[in-house]
Amino acid sequence: MNHPYKSFESTVLWSSIEKGIRDLIDNNDLELNTPIEYVVGYLCEALAKNNQ
């Protein structure tokens, strides 16, 4: 899927956040209405900006 966060997709940060979100979804602790790529990407970008 095309999204503005492609630069993060191959990072450890992306895979860690995506796994955490998928675990929450699988446990029925979280329900997403937005494509997961946008949620993961947003969080990666926010964390990257915060670490600068």
Phi and psi restraints in degrees (range 20) as a CNS / XPLOR table:
assign (resid 1 and name C) (resid 2 and name N)
       (resid 2 and name CA) (resid 2 and name C) 1.0 -79.7 20.0 2
assign (resid 2 and name N) (resid 2 and name CA)
       (resid 2 and name C) (resid 3 and name N) 1.0 133.3 20.0 2
assign (resid 2 and name C) (resid 3 and name N)
       (resid 3 and name CA) (resid 3 and name C) 1.0 -157.3 20.0 2
assign (resid 3 and name N) (resid 3 and name CA)
       (resid 3 and name C) (resid 4 and name N) 1.0 164.2 20.0 2
assign (resid 3 and name C) (resid 4 and name N)
       (resid 4 and name CA) (resid 4 and name C) 1.0 -78.5 20.0 2
assign (resid 4 and name N) (resid 4 and name CA)
       (resid 4 and name C) (resid 5 and name N) 1.0 6.3 20.0 2
assign (resid 4 and name C) (resid 5 and name N)
       (resid 5 and name CA) (resid 5 and name C) 1.0 -113.0 20.0 2
assign (resid 5 and name N) (resid 5 and name CA)
       (resid 5 and name C) (resid 6 and name N) 1.0 21.4 20.0 2
assign (resid 5 and name C) (resid 6 and name N)
       (resid 6 and name CA) (resid 6 and name C) 1.0 -54.0 20.0 2
assign (resid 6 and name N) (resid 6 and name CA)
       (resid 6 and name C) (resid 7 and name N) 1.0 -33.9 20.0 2
assign (resid 6 and name C) (resid 7 and name N)
       (resid 7 and name CA) (resid 7 and name C) 1.0 -65.0 20.0 2
assign (resid 7 and name N) (resid 7 and name CA)
       (resid 7 and name C) (resid 8 and name N) 1.0 -18.7 20.0 2
assign (resid 7 and name C) (resid 8 and name N)
       (resid 8 and name CA) (resid 8 and name C) 1.0 -92.6 20.0 2
assign (resid 8 and name N) (resid 8 and name CA)
       (resid 8 and name C) (resid 9 and name N) 1.0 -16.0 20.0 2
assign (resid 8 and name C) (resid 9 and name N)
       (resid 9 and name CA) (resid 9 and name C) 1.0 -56.4 20.0 2
assign (resid 9 and name N) (resid 9 and name CA)
       (resid 9 and name C) (resid 10 and name N) 1.0 -33.6 20.0 2
assign (resid 9 and name C) (resid 10 and name N)
       (resid 10 and name CA) (resid 10 and name C) 1.0 -95.2 20.0 2
assign (resid 10 and name N) (resid 10 and name CA)
       (resid 10 and name C) (resid 11 and name N) 1.0 15.4 20.0 2
assign (resid 10 and name C) (resid 11 and name N)
       (resid 11 and name CA) (resid 11 and name C) 1.0 -96.3 20.0 2
assign (resid 11 and name N) (resid 11 and name CA)
       (resid 11 and name C) (resid 12 and name N) 1.0 159.4 20.0 2
assign (resid 11 and name C) (resid 12 and name N)
       (resid 12 and name CA) (resid 12 and name C) 1.0 -65.0 20.0 2
assign (resid 12 and name N) (resid 12 and name CA)
       (resid 12 and name C) (resid 13 and name N) 1.0 -35.9 20.0 2
assign (resid 12 and name C) (resid 13 and name N)
       (resid 13 and name CA) (resid 13 and name C) 1.0 -58.3 20.0 2
assign (resid 13 and name N) (resid 13 and name CA)
       (resid 13 and name C) (resid 14 and name N) 1.0 -47.8 20.0 2
assign (resid 13 and name C) (resid 14 and name N)
       (resid 14 and name CA) (resid 14 and name C) 1.0 -58.3 20.0 2
assign (resid 14 and name N) (resid 14 and name CA)
       (resid 14 and name C) (resid 15 and name N) 1.0 -51.4 20.0 2
assign (resid 14 and name C) (resid 15 and name N)
       (resid 15 and name CA) (resid 15 and name C) 1.0 -64.7 20.0 2
assign (resid 15 and name N) (resid 15 and name CA)
       (resid 15 and name C) (resid 16 and name N) 1.0 -35.3 20.0 2
assign (resid 15 and name C) (resid 16 and name N)
       (resid 16 and name CA) (resid 16 and name C) 1.0 -67.5 20.0 2
assign (resid 16 and name N) (resid 16 and name CA)
       (resid 16 and name C) (resid 17 and name N) 1.0 -46.4 20.0 2
assign (resid 16 and name C) (resid 17 and name N)
       (resid 17 and name CA) (resid 17 and name C) 1.0 -66.1 20.0 2
assign (resid 17 and name N) (resid 17 and name CA)
       (resid 17 and name C) (resid 18 and name N) 1.0 -43.5 20.0 2
assign (resid 17 and name C) (resid 18 and name N)
       (resid 18 and name CA) (resid 18 and name C) 1.0 -61.0 20.0 2
assign (resid 18 and name N) (resid 18 and name CA)
       (resid 18 and name C) (resid 19 and name N) 1.0 -42.5 20.0 2
assign (resid 18 and name C) (resid 19 and name N)
       (resid 19 and name CA) (resid 19 and name C) 1.0 -62.3 20.0 2
assign (resid 19 and name N) (resid 19 and name CA)
       (resid 19 and name C) (resid 20 and name N) 1.0 -44.0 20.0 2
assign (resid 19 and name C) (resid 20 and name N)
       (resid 20 and name CA) (resid 20 and name C) 1.0 -60.9 20.0 2
assign (resid 20 and name N) (resid 20 and name CA)
       (resid 20 and name C) (resid 21 and name N) 1.0 -43.4 20.0 2
assign (resid 20 and name C) (resid 21 and name N)
       (resid 21 and name CA) (resid 21 and name C) 1.0 -67.0 20.0 2
assign (resid 21 and name N) (resid 21 and name CA)
       (resid 21 and name C) (resid 22 and name N) 1.0 -43.3 20.0 2
assign (resid 21 and name C) (resid 22 and name N)
       (resid 22 and name CA) (resid 22 and name C) 1.0 -63.3 20.0 2
assign (resid 22 and name N) (resid 22 and name CA)
       (resid 22 and name C) (resid 23 and name N) 1.0 -37.5 20.0 2
assign (resid 22 and name C) (resid 23 and name N)
       (resid 23 and name CA) (resid 23 and name C) 1.0 -62.1 20.0 2
assign (resid 23 and name N) (resid 23 and name CA)
       (resid 23 and name C) (resid 24 and name N) 1.0 -43.5 20.0 2
assign (resid 23 and name C) (resid 24 and name N)
       (resid 24 and name CA) (resid 24 and name C) 1.0 -63.3 20.0 2
assign (resid 24 and name N) (resid 24 and name CA)
       (resid 24 and name C) (resid 25 and name N) 1.0 -39.9 20.0 2
assign (resid 24 and name C) (resid 25 and name N)
       (resid 25 and name CA) (resid 25 and name C) 1.0 -64.9 20.0 2
assign (resid 25 and name N) (resid 25 and name CA)
       (resid 25 and name C) (resid 26 and name N) 1.0 -46.0 20.0 2
assign (resid 25 and name C) (resid 26 and name N)
       (resid 26 and name CA) (resid 26 and name C) 1.0 -61.9 20.0 2
assign (resid 26 and name N) (resid 26 and name CA)
       (resid 26 and name C) (resid 27 and name N) 1.0 -32.6 20.0 2
assign (resid 26 and name C) (resid 27 and name N)
       (resid 27 and name CA) (resid 27 and name C) 1.0 -84.8 20.0 2
assign (resid 27 and name N) (resid 27 and name CA)
       (resid 27 and name C) (resid 28 and name N) 1.0 2.4 20.0 2
assign (resid 27 and name C) (resid 28 and name N)
       (resid 28 and name CA) (resid 28 and name C) 1.0 60.5 20.0 2
assign (resid 28 and name N) (resid 28 and name CA)
       (resid 28 and name C) (resid 29 and name N) 1.0 29.5 20.0 2
assign (resid 28 and name C) (resid 29 and name N)
       (resid 29 and name CA) (resid 29 and name C) 1.0 -93.4 20.0 2
assign (resid 29 and name N) (resid 29 and name CA)
       (resid 29 and name C) (resid 30 and name N) 1.0 -13.1 20.0 2
assign (resid 29 and name C) (resid 30 and name N)
       (resid 30 and name CA) (resid 30 and name C) 1.0 -145.9 20.0 2
assign (resid 30 and name N) (resid 30 and name CA)
       (resid 30 and name C) (resid 31 and name N) 1.0 140.6 20.0 2
assign (resid 30 and name C) (resid 31 and name N)
       (resid 31 and name CA) (resid 31 and name C) 1.0 -126.7 20.0 2
assign (resid 31 and name N) (resid 31 and name CA)
       (resid 31 and name C) (resid 32 and name N) 1.0 124.4 20.0 2
assign (resid 31 and name C) (resid 32 and name N)
       (resid 32 and name CA) (resid 32 and name C) 1.0 -99.7 20.0 2
assign (resid 32 and name N) (resid 32 and name CA)
       (resid 32 and name C) (resid 33 and name N) 1.0 137.0 20.0 2
assign (resid 32 and name C) (resid 33 and name N)
       (resid 33 and name CA) (resid 33 and name C) 1.0 -107.4 20.0 2
assign (resid 33 and name N) (resid 33 and name CA)
       (resid 33 and name C) (resid 34 and name N) 1.0 -8.5 20.0 2
assign (resid 33 and name C) (resid 34 and name N)
       (resid 34 and name CA) (resid 34 and name C) 1.0 -110.1 20.0 2
assign (resid 34 and name N) (resid 34 and name CA)
       (resid 34 and name C) (resid 35 and name N) 1.0 144.1 20.0 2
assign (resid 34 and name C) (resid 35 and name N)
       (resid 35 and name CA) (resid 35 and name C) 1.0 -54.7 20.0 2
assign (resid 35 and name N) (resid 35 and name CA)
       (resid 35 and name C) (resid 36 and name N) 1.0 137.5 20.0 2
assign (resid 35 and name C) (resid 36 and name N)
       (resid 36 and name CA) (resid 36 and name C) 1.0 -58.3 20.0 2
assign (resid 36 and name N) (resid 36 and name CA)
       (resid 36 and name C) (resid 37 and name N) 1.0 -31.7 20.0 2
assign (resid 36 and name C) (resid 37 and name N)
       (resid 37 and name CA) (resid 37 and name C) 1.0 -60.2 20.0 2
assign (resid 37 and name N) (resid 37 and name CA)
       (resid 37 and name C) (resid 38 and name N) 1.0 -35.2 20.0 2
assign (resid 37 and name C) (resid 38 and name N)
       (resid 38 and name CA) (resid 38 and name C) 1.0 -74.0 20.0 2
assign (resid 38 and name N) (resid 38 and name CA)
       (resid 38 and name C) (resid 39 and name N) 1.0 -37.5 20.0 2
assign (resid 38 and name C) (resid 39 and name N)
       (resid 39 and name CA) (resid 39 and name C) 1.0 -68.9 20.0 2
assign (resid 39 and name N) (resid 39 and name CA)
       (resid 39 and name C) (resid 40 and name N) 1.0 -49.2 20.0 2
assign (resid 39 and name C) (resid 40 and name N)
       (resid 40 and name CA) (resid 40 and name C) 1.0 -61.9 20.0 2
assign (resid 40 and name N) (resid 40 and name CA)
       (resid 40 and name C) (resid 41 and name N) 1.0 -45.9 20.0 2
assign (resid 40 and name C) (resid 41 and name N)
       (resid 41 and name CA) (resid 41 and name C) 1.0 -61.4 20.0 2
assign (resid 41 and name N) (resid 41 and name CA)
       (resid 41 and name C) (resid 42 and name N) 1.0 -43.0 20.0 2
assign (resid 41 and name C) (resid 42 and name N)
       (resid 42 and name CA) (resid 42 and name C) 1.0 -60.7 20.0 2
assign (resid 42 and name N) (resid 42 and name CA)
       (resid 42 and name C) (resid 43 and name N) 1.0 -45.1 20.0 2
assign (resid 42 and name C) (resid 43 and name N)
       (resid 43 and name CA) (resid 43 and name C) 1.0 -66.0 20.0 2
assign (resid 43 and name N) (resid 43 and name CA)
       (resid 43 and name C) (resid 44 and name N) 1.0 -40.1 20.0 2
assign (resid 43 and name C) (resid 44 and name N)
       (resid 44 and name CA) (resid 44 and name C) 1.0 -60.5 20.0 2
assign (resid 44 and name N) (resid 44 and name CA)
       (resid 44 and name C) (resid 45 and name N) 1.0 -46.4 20.0 2
assign (resid 44 and name C) (resid 45 and name N)
       (resid 45 and name CA) (resid 45 and name C) 1.0 -63.3 20.0 2
assign (resid 45 and name N) (resid 45 and name CA)
       (resid 45 and name C) (resid 46 and name N) 1.0 -42.8 20.0 2
assign (resid 45 and name C) (resid 46 and name N)
       (resid 46 and name CA) (resid 46 and name C) 1.0 -63.3 20.0 2
assign (resid 46 and name N) (resid 46 and name CA)
       (resid 46 and name C) (resid 47 and name N) 1.0 -43.0 20.0 2
assign (resid 46 and name C) (resid 47 and name N)
       (resid 47 and name CA) (resid 47 and name C) 1.0 -67.4 20.0 2
assign (resid 47 and name N) (resid 47 and name CA)
       (resid 47 and name C) (resid 48 and name N) 1.0 -40.2 20.0 2
assign (resid 47 and name C) (resid 48 and name N)
       (resid 48 and name CA) (resid 48 and name C) 1.0 -63.0 20.0 2
assign (resid 48 and name N) (resid 48 and name CA)
       (resid 48 and name C) (resid 49 and name N) 1.0 -41.8 20.0 2
assign (resid 48 and name C) (resid 49 and name N)
       (resid 49 and name CA) (resid 49 and name C) 1.0 -66.1 20.0 2
assign (resid 49 and name N) (resid 49 and name CA)
       (resid 49 and name C) (resid 50 and name N) 1.0 -37.2 20.0 2
assign (resid 49 and name C) (resid 50 and name N)
       (resid 50 and name CA) (resid 50 and name C) 1.0 -68.4 20.0 2
assign (resid 50 and name N) (resid 50 and name CA)
       (resid 50 and name C) (resid 51 and name N) 1.0 -28.4 20.0 2
assign (resid 50 and name C) (resid 51 and name N)
       (resid 51 and name CA) (resid 51 and name C) 1.0 -86.4 20.0 2
assign (resid 51 and name N) (resid 51 and name CA)
       (resid 51 and name C) (resid 52 and name N) 1.0 -2.5 20.0 2
